[in-house]
């Protein structure tokens, strides 16, 4: 996998972290669900890199 493709995946996964983290925080008003949400996204991004 090329470096450009890896950077593209990081950008693709970075947008949901920022936007989704804000939405999760607005719903729950606590940082714990935000950390769980971001950990799940990190696992998914790691799955893409492992391929």
mmJSON file of the N, C-alpha and C atoms, coordinates in Angstrom:
{"data_MODEL":{"atom_site":{
"group_PDB":["ATOM","ATOM","ATOM","ATOM","ATOM","ATOM","ATOM","ATOM","ATOM","ATOM","ATOM","ATOM","ATOM","ATOM","ATOM","ATOM","ATOM","ATOM","ATOM","ATOM","ATOM","ATOM","ATOM","ATOM","ATOM","ATOM","ATOM","ATOM","ATOM","ATOM","ATOM","ATOM","ATOM","ATOM","ATOM","ATOM","ATOM","ATOM","ATOM","ATOM","ATOM","ATOM","ATOM","ATOM","ATOM","ATOM","ATOM","ATOM","ATOM","ATOM","ATOM","ATOM","ATOM","ATOM","ATOM","ATOM","ATOM","ATOM","ATOM","ATOM","ATOM","ATOM","ATOM","ATOM","ATOM","ATOM","ATOM","ATOM","ATOM","ATOM","ATOM","ATOM","ATOM","ATOM","ATOM","ATOM","ATOM","ATOM","ATOM","ATOM","ATOM","ATOM","ATOM","ATOM","ATOM","ATOM","ATOM","ATOM","ATOM","ATOM","ATOM","ATOM","ATOM","ATOM","ATOM","ATOM","ATOM","ATOM","ATOM","ATOM","ATOM","ATOM","ATOM","ATOM","ATOM","ATOM","ATOM","ATOM","ATOM","ATOM","ATOM","ATOM","ATOM","ATOM","ATOM","ATOM","ATOM","ATOM","ATOM","ATOM","ATOM","ATOM","ATOM","ATOM","ATOM","ATOM","ATOM","ATOM","ATOM","ATOM","ATOM","ATOM","ATOM","ATOM","ATOM","ATOM","ATOM","ATOM","ATOM","ATOM","ATOM","ATOM","ATOM","ATOM","ATOM","ATOM","ATOM","ATOM","ATOM","ATOM","ATOM","ATOM","ATOM"],
"id":[1,2,3,4,5,6,7,8,9,10,11,12,13,14,15,16,17,18,19,20,21,22,23,24,25,26,27,28,29,30,31,32,33,34,35,36,37,38,39,40,41,42,43,44,45,46,47,48,49,50,51,52,53,54,55,56,57,58,59,60,61,62,63,64,65,66,67,68,69,70,71,72,73,74,75,76,77,78,79,80,81,82,83,84,85,86,87,88,89,90,91,92,93,94,95,96,97,98,99,100,101,102,103,104,105,106,107,108,109,110,111,112,113,114,115,116,117,118,119,120,121,122,123,124,125,126,127,128,129,130,131,132,133,134,135,136,137,138,139,140,141,142,143,144,145,146,147,148,149,150,151,152,153],
"type_symbol":["N","C","C","N","C","C","N","C","C","N","C","C","N","C","C","N","C","C","N","C","C","N","C","C","N","C","C","N","C","C","N","C","C","N","C","C","N","C","C","N","C","C","N","C","C","N","C","C","N","C","C","N","C","C","N","C","C","N","C","C","N","C","C","N","C","C","N","C","C","N","C","C","N","C","C","N","C","C","N","C","C","N","C","C","N","C","C","N","C","C","N","C","C","N","C","C","N","C","C","N","C","C","N","C","C","N","C","C","N","C","C","N","C","C","N","C","C","N","C","C","N","C","C","N","C","C","N","C","C","N","C","C","N","C","C","N","C","C","N","C","C","N","C","C","N","C","C","N","C","C","N","C","C"],
"label_atom_id":["N","CA","C","N","CA","C","N","CA","C","N","CA","C","N","CA","C","N","CA","C","N","CA","C","N","CA","C","N","CA","C","N","CA","C","N","CA","C","N","CA","C","N","CA","C","N","CA","C","N","CA","C","N","CA","C","N","CA","C","N","CA","C","N","CA","C","N","CA","C","N","CA","C","N","CA","C","N","CA","C","N","CA","C","N","CA","C","N","CA","C","N","CA","C","N","CA","C","N","CA","C","N","CA","C","N","CA","C","N","CA","C","N","CA","C","N","CA","C","N","CA","C","N","CA","C","N","CA","C","N","CA","C","N","CA","C","N","CA","C","N","CA","C","N","CA","C","N","CA","C","N","CA","C","N","CA","C","N","CA","C","N","CA","C","N","CA","C","N","CA","C","N","CA","C","N","CA","C"],
"label_alt_id":[null,null,null,null,null,null,null,null,null,null,null,null,null,null,null,null,null,null,null,null,null,null,null,null,null,null,null,null,null,null,null,null,null,null,null,null,null,null,null,null,null,null,null,null,null,null,null,null,null,null,null,null,null,null,null,null,null,null,null,null,null,null,null,null,null,null,null,null,null,null,null,null,null,null,null,null,null,null,null,null,null,null,null,null,null,null,null,null,null,null,null,null,null,null,null,null,null,null,null,null,null,null,null,null,null,null,null,null,null,null,null,null,null,null,null,null,null,null,null,null,null,null,null,null,null,null,null,null,null,null,null,null,null,null,null,null,null,null,null,null,null,null,null,null,null,null,null,null,null,null,null,null,null],
"label_comp_id":["UNK","UNK","UNK","UNK","UNK","UNK","UNK","UNK","UNK","UNK","UNK","UNK","UNK","UNK","UNK","UNK","UNK","UNK","UNK","UNK","UNK","UNK","UNK","UNK","UNK","UNK","UNK","UNK","UNK","UNK","UNK","UNK","UNK","UNK","UNK","UNK","UNK","UNK","UNK","UNK","UNK","UNK","UNK","UNK","UNK","UNK","UNK","UNK","UNK","UNK","UNK","UNK","UNK","UNK","UNK","UNK","UNK","UNK","UNK","UNK","UNK","UNK","UNK","UNK","UNK","UNK","UNK","UNK","UNK","UNK","UNK","UNK","UNK","UNK","UNK","UNK","UNK","UNK","UNK","UNK","UNK","UNK","UNK","UNK","UNK","UNK","UNK","UNK","UNK","UNK","UNK","UNK","UNK","UNK","UNK","UNK","UNK","UNK","UNK","UNK","UNK","UNK","UNK","UNK","UNK","UNK","UNK","UNK","UNK","UNK","UNK","UNK","UNK","UNK","UNK","UNK","UNK","UNK","UNK","UNK","UNK","UNK","UNK","UNK","UNK","UNK","UNK","UNK","UNK","UNK","UNK","UNK","UNK","UNK","UNK","UNK","UNK","UNK","UNK","UNK","UNK","UNK","UNK","UNK","UNK","UNK","UNK","UNK","UNK","UNK","UNK","UNK","UNK"],
"label_asym_id":["A","A","A","A","A","A","A","A","A","A","A","A","A","A","A","A","A","A","A","A","A","A","A","A","A","A","A","A","A","A","A","A","A","A","A","A","A","A","A","A","A","A","A","A","A","A","A","A","A","A","A","A","A","A","A","A","A","A","A","A","A","A","A","A","A","A","A","A","A","A","A","A","A","A","A","A","A","A","A","A","A","A","A","A","A","A","A","A","A","A","A","A","A","A","A","A","A","A","A","A","A","A","A","A","A","A","A","A","A","A","A","A","A","A","A","A","A","A","A","A","A","A","A","A","A","A","A","A","A","A","A","A","A","A","A","A","A","A","A","A","A","A","A","A","A","A","A","A","A","A","A","A","A"],
"label_entity_id":["1","1","1","1","1","1","1","1","1","1","1","1","1","1","1","1","1","1","1","1","1","1","1","1","1","1","1","1","1","1","1","1","1","1","1","1","1","1","1","1","1","1","1","1","1","1","1","1","1","1","1","1","1","1","1","1","1","1","1","1","1","1","1","1","1","1","1","1","1","1","1","1","1","1","1","1","1","1","1","1","1","1","1","1","1","1","1","1","1","1","1","1","1","1","1","1","1","1","1","1","1","1","1","1","1","1","1","1","1","1","1","1","1","1","1","1","1","1","1","1","1","1","1","1","1","1","1","1","1","1","1","1","1","1","1","1","1","1","1","1","1","1","1","1","1","1","1","1","1","1","1","1","1"],
"label_seq_id":[1,1,1,2,2,2,3,3,3,4,4,4,5,5,5,6,6,6,7,7,7,8,8,8,9,9,9,10,10,10,11,11,11,12,12,12,13,13,13,14,14,14,15,15,15,16,16,16,17,17,17,18,18,18,19,19,19,20,20,20,21,21,21,22,22,22,23,23,23,24,24,24,25,25,25,26,26,26,27,27,27,28,28,28,29,29,29,30,30,30,31,31,31,32,32,32,33,33,33,34,34,34,35,35,35,36,36,36,37,37,37,38,38,38,39,39,39,40,40,40,41,41,41,42,42,42,43,43,43,44,44,44,45,45,45,46,46,46,47,47,47,48,48,48,49,49,49,50,50,50,51,51,51],
"pdbx_PDB_ins_code":[null,null,null,null,null,null,null,null,null,null,null,null,null,null,null,null,null,null,null,null,null,null,null,null,null,null,null,null,null,null,null,null,null,null,null,null,null,null,null,null,null,null,null,null,null,null,null,null,null,null,null,null,null,null,null,null,null,null,null,null,null,null,null,null,null,null,null,null,null,null,null,null,null,null,null,null,null,null,null,null,null,null,null,null,null,null,null,null,null,null,null,null,null,null,null,null,null,null,null,null,null,null,null,null,null,null,null,null,null,null,null,null,null,null,null,null,null,null,null,null,null,null,null,null,null,null,null,null,null,null,null,null,null,null,null,null,null,null,null,null,null,null,null,null,null,null,null,null,null,null,null,null,null],
"Cartn_x":[0.847,0.0,0.901,0.591,1.43,1.188,2.128,2.037,0.831,0.58,-0.558,-1.875,-1.981,-3.216,-3.381,-2.291,-2.355,-2.773,-2.241,-2.63,-4.097,-4.563,-5.967,-6.881,-6.469,-7.252,-7.267,-6.149,-6.112,-7.058,-7.1,-8.019,-9.46,-9.711,-11.057,-11.535,-10.635,-11.01,-10.954,-10.238,-10.116,-11.362,-12.061,-13.283,-14.354,-14.644,-15.643,-15.227,-13.943,-13.488,-13.864,-13.626,-13.902,-15.407,-16.097,-17.529,-18.302,-18.018,-18.729,-18.46,-17.232,-16.925,-17.758,-17.944,-18.781,-20.237,-20.722,-22.112,-22.314,-21.377,-21.492,-21.436,-20.566,-20.49,-21.776,-22.368,-23.611,-24.756,-24.731,-25.805,-25.637,-24.424,-24.21,-23.676,-23.118,-22.548,-21.511,-20.714,-19.673,-18.574,-17.335,-16.226,-16.001,-16.525,-16.319,-16.863,-18.102,-18.579,-17.781,-17.241,-16.43,-15.154,-14.521,-13.305,-13.604,-14.733,-15.115,-15.345,-16.061,-16.322,-15.019,-14.101,-12.834,-11.961,-12.036,-11.289,-11.813,-13.128,-13.693,-13.249,-13.228,-12.753,-11.268,-10.498,-9.078,-8.877,-9.704,-9.632,-9.971,-10.987,-11.374,-10.255,-9.665,-8.555,-7.363,-7.114,-6.029,-6.289,-7.552,-7.912,-7.605,-7.832,-7.5,-5.992,-5.214,-3.76,-3.169,-3.82,-3.303,-3.46,-4.387,-4.605,-3.464],
"Cartn_y":[-1.163,0.0,1.237,2.177,3.361,4.343,5.25,6.252,7.165,7.518,8.387,7.721,6.435,5.722,5.674,5.458,5.448,6.816,7.882,9.221,9.504,9.002,9.153,8.452,7.277,6.547,7.311,7.912,8.706,9.893,10.575,11.702,11.2,10.095,9.522,9.128,8.648,8.26,9.45,10.495,11.657,12.507,12.614,13.425,12.845,11.53,10.998,11.129,11.131,11.29,12.682,13.704,15.072,15.33,15.035,15.312,14.362,13.081,12.097,12.253,12.623,12.85,13.986,15.036,16.142,15.734,14.925,14.466,13.551,12.642,11.736,12.527,13.532,14.35,15.145,15.647,16.405,15.522,14.253,13.351,12.936,12.554,11.984,12.973,14.104,15.115,14.513,13.585,12.934,12.499,12.473,12.121,10.619,9.82,8.376,7.768,8.066,7.518,8.026,9.227,9.766,8.943,8.616,7.797,6.4,5.841,4.524,4.596,5.631,5.829,5.974,6.77,6.981,5.735,4.941,3.685,2.715,2.67,1.808,2.254,3.555,4.054,3.754,3.789,3.463,1.999,1.123,-0.297,-0.514,0.189,0.069,0.595,1.718,2.268,1.309,0.693,-0.294,-1.488,-1.865,-2.957,-2.62,-1.374,-0.945,-0.967,-0.553,-0.553,-1.957,-2.872,-4.237,-4.966,-4.511,-5.145,-4.978],
"Cartn_z":[0.0,0.0,0.0,-0.871,-0.999,0.144,0.289,1.343,1.102,-0.149,-0.452,-0.058,-0.283,0.085,1.605,2.335,3.797,4.335,3.759,4.19,3.865,2.74,2.383,3.369,3.818,4.819,6.136,6.516,7.744,7.671,6.534,6.367,6.392,5.705,5.661,7.052,7.903,9.258,10.221,9.88,10.759,10.817,9.709,9.68,10.599,10.555,11.499,12.965,13.236,14.622,15.128,14.326,14.757,14.823,13.741,13.679,14.592,14.491,15.298,16.782,17.133,18.541,19.124,18.342,18.791,18.943,18.012,18.09,19.303,19.521,20.671,21.969,22.034,23.255,23.457,22.377,22.494,22.98,22.605,23.028,24.497,24.886,26.221,27.253,26.846,27.752,28.699,28.157,28.936,27.972,28.451,27.568,27.433,28.348,28.283,26.987,26.576,25.298,24.098,24.206,23.12,22.975,24.093,24.034,23.497,23.857,23.341,21.837,21.392,19.963,19.186,19.707,19.017,19.041,20.099,20.144,19.089,18.909,17.866,16.478,16.248,14.956,14.752,15.828,15.735,15.368,15.908,15.563,14.096,13.604,12.188,11.289,11.638,10.856,10.876,12.021,12.11,11.23,11.091,10.185,8.736,8.359,6.995,6.775,7.781,7.631,7.616,8.3,8.369,7.03,6.223,4.923,3.994],
"occupancy":[1.0,1.0,1.0,1.0,1.0,1.0,1.0,1.0,1.0,1.0,1.0,1.0,1.0,1.0,1.0,1.0,1.0,1.0,1.0,1.0,1.0,1.0,1.0,1.0,1.0,1.0,1.0,1.0,1.0,1.0,1.0,1.0,1.0,1.0,1.0,1.0,1.0,1.0,1.0,1.0,1.0,1.0,1.0,1.0,1.0,1.0,1.0,1.0,1.0,1.0,1.0,1.0,1.0,1.0,1.0,1.0,1.0,1.0,1.0,1.0,1.0,1.0,1.0,1.0,1.0,1.0,1.0,1.0,1.0,1.0,1.0,1.0,1.0,1.0,1.0,1.0,1.0,1.0,1.0,1.0,1.0,1.0,1.0,1.0,1.0,1.0,1.0,1.0,1.0,1.0,1.0,1.0,1.0,1.0,1.0,1.0,1.0,1.0,1.0,1.0,1.0,1.0,1.0,1.0,1.0,1.0,1.0,1.0,1.0,1.0,1.0,1.0,1.0,1.0,1.0,1.0,1.0,1.0,1.0,1.0,1.0,1.0,1.0,1.0,1.0,1.0,1.0,1.0,1.0,1.0,1.0,1.0,1.0,1.0,1.0,1.0,1.0,1.0,1.0,1.0,1.0,1.0,1.0,1.0,1.0,1.0,1.0,1.0,1.0,1.0,1.0,1.0,1.0],
"B_iso_or_equiv":[0.0,0.0,0.0,0.0,0.0,0.0,0.0,0.0,0.0,0.0,0.0,0.0,0.0,0.0,0.0,0.0,0.0,0.0,0.0,0.0,0.0,0.0,0.0,0.0,0.0,0.0,0.0,0.0,0.0,0.0,0.0,0.0,0.0,0.0,0.0,0.0,0.0,0.0,0.0,0.0,0.0,0.0,0.0,0.0,0.0,0.0,0.0,0.0,0.0,0.0,0.0,0.0,0.0,0.0,0.0,0.0,0.0,0.0,0.0,0.0,0.0,0.0,0.0,0.0,0.0,0.0,0.0,0.0,0.0,0.0,0.0,0.0,0.0,0.0,0.0,0.0,0.0,0.0,0.0,0.0,0.0,0.0,0.0,0.0,0.0,0.0,0.0,0.0,0.0,0.0,0.0,0.0,0.0,0.0,0.0,0.0,0.0,0.0,0.0,0.0,0.0,0.0,0.0,0.0,0.0,0.0,0.0,0.0,0.0,0.0,0.0,0.0,0.0,0.0,0.0,0.0,0.0,0.0,0.0,0.0,0.0,0.0,0.0,0.0,0.0,0.0,0.0,0.0,0.0,0.0,0.0,0.0,0.0,0.0,0.0,0.0,0.0,0.0,0.0,0.0,0.0,0.0,0.0,0.0,0.0,0.0,0.0,0.0,0.0,0.0,0.0,0.0,0.0],
"pdbx_formal_charge":[null,null,null,null,null,null,null,null,null,null,null,null,null,null,null,null,null,null,null,null,null,null,null,null,null,null,null,null,null,null,null,null,null,null,null,null,null,null,null,null,null,null,null,null,null,null,null,null,null,null,null,null,null,null,null,null,null,null,null,null,null,null,null,null,null,null,null,null,null,null,null,null,null,null,null,null,null,null,null,null,null,null,null,null,null,null,null,null,null,null,null,null,null,null,null,null,null,null,null,null,null,null,null,null,null,null,null,null,null,null,null,null,null,null,null,null,null,null,null,null,null,null,null,null,null,null,null,null,null,null,null,null,null,null,null,null,null,null,null,null,null,null,null,null,null,null,null,null,null,null,null,null,null],
"auth_seq_id":[1,1,1,2,2,2,3,3,3,4,4,4,5,5,5,6,6,6,7,7,7,8,8,8,9,9,9,10,10,10,11,11,11,12,12,12,13,13,13,14,14,14,15,15,15,16,16,16,17,17,17,18,18,18,19,19,19,20,20,20,21,21,21,22,22,22,23,23,23,24,24,24,25,25,25,26,26,26,27,27,27,28,28,28,29,29,29,30,30,30,31,31,31,32,32,32,33,33,33,34,34,34,35,35,35,36,36,36,37,37,37,38,38,38,39,39,39,40,40,40,41,41,41,42,42,42,43,43,43,44,44,44,45,45,45,46,46,46,47,47,47,48,48,48,49,49,49,50,50,50,51,51,51],
"auth_comp_id":["UNK","UNK","UNK","UNK","UNK","UNK","UNK","UNK","UNK","UNK","UNK","UNK","UNK","UNK","UNK","UNK","UNK","UNK","UNK","UNK","UNK","UNK","UNK","UNK","UNK","UNK","UNK","UNK","UNK","UNK","UNK","UNK","UNK","UNK","UNK","UNK","UNK","UNK","UNK","UNK","UNK","UNK","UNK","UNK","UNK","UNK","UNK","UNK","UNK","UNK","UNK","UNK","UNK","UNK","UNK","UNK","UNK","UNK","UNK","UNK","UNK","UNK","UNK","UNK","UNK","UNK","UNK","UNK","UNK","UNK","UNK","UNK","UNK","UNK","UNK","UNK","UNK","UNK","UNK","UNK","UNK","UNK","UNK","UNK","UNK","UNK","UNK","UNK","UNK","UNK","UNK","UNK","UNK","UNK","UNK","UNK","UNK","UNK","UNK","UNK","UNK","UNK","UNK","UNK","UNK","UNK","UNK","UNK","UNK","UNK","UNK","UNK","UNK","UNK","UNK","UNK","UNK","UNK","UNK","UNK","UNK","UNK","UNK","UNK","UNK","UNK","UNK","UNK","UNK","UNK","UNK","UNK","UNK","UNK","UNK","UNK","UNK","UNK","UNK","UNK","UNK","UNK","UNK","UNK","UNK","UNK","UNK","UNK","UNK","UNK","UNK","UNK","UNK"],
"auth_asym_id":["A","A","A","A","A","A","A","A","A","A","A","A","A","A","A","A","A","A","A","A","A","A","A","A","A","A","A","A","A","A","A","A","A","A","A","A","A","A","A","A","A","A","A","A","A","A","A","A","A","A","A","A","A","A","A","A","A","A","A","A","A","A","A","A","A","A","A","A","A","A","A","A","A","A","A","A","A","A","A","A","A","A","A","A","A","A","A","A","A","A","A","A","A","A","A","A","A","A","A","A","A","A","A","A","A","A","A","A","A","A","A","A","A","A","A","A","A","A","A","A","A","A","A","A","A","A","A","A","A","A","A","A","A","A","A","A","A","A","A","A","A","A","A","A","A","A","A","A","A","A","A","A","A"],
"auth_atom_id":["N","CA","C","N","CA","C","N","CA","C","N","CA","C","N","CA","C","N","CA","C","N","CA","C","N","CA","C","N","CA","C","N","CA","C","N","CA","C","N","CA","C","N","CA","C","N","CA","C","N","CA","C","N","CA","C","N","CA","C","N","CA","C","N","CA","C","N","CA","C","N","CA","C","N","CA","C","N","CA","C","N","CA","C","N","CA","C","N","CA","C","N","CA","C","N","CA","C","N","CA","C","N","CA","C","N","CA","C","N","CA","C","N","CA","C","N","CA","C","N","CA","C","N","CA","C","N","CA","C","N","CA","C","N","CA","C","N","CA","C","N","CA","C","N","CA","C","N","CA","C","N","CA","C","N","CA","C","N","CA","C","N","CA","C","N","CA","C","N","CA","C","N","CA","C","N","CA","C"],
"pdbx_PDB_model_num":[1,1,1,1,1,1,1,1,1,1,1,1,1,1,1,1,1,1,1,1,1,1,1,1,1,1,1,1,1,1,1,1,1,1,1,1,1,1,1,1,1,1,1,1,1,1,1,1,1,1,1,1,1,1,1,1,1,1,1,1,1,1,1,1,1,1,1,1,1,1,1,1,1,1,1,1,1,1,1,1,1,1,1,1,1,1,1,1,1,1,1,1,1,1,1,1,1,1,1,1,1,1,1,1,1,1,1,1,1,1,1,1,1,1,1,1,1,1,1,1,1,1,1,1,1,1,1,1,1,1,1,1,1,1,1,1,1,1,1,1,1,1,1,1,1,1,1,1,1,1,1,1,1]
}}}
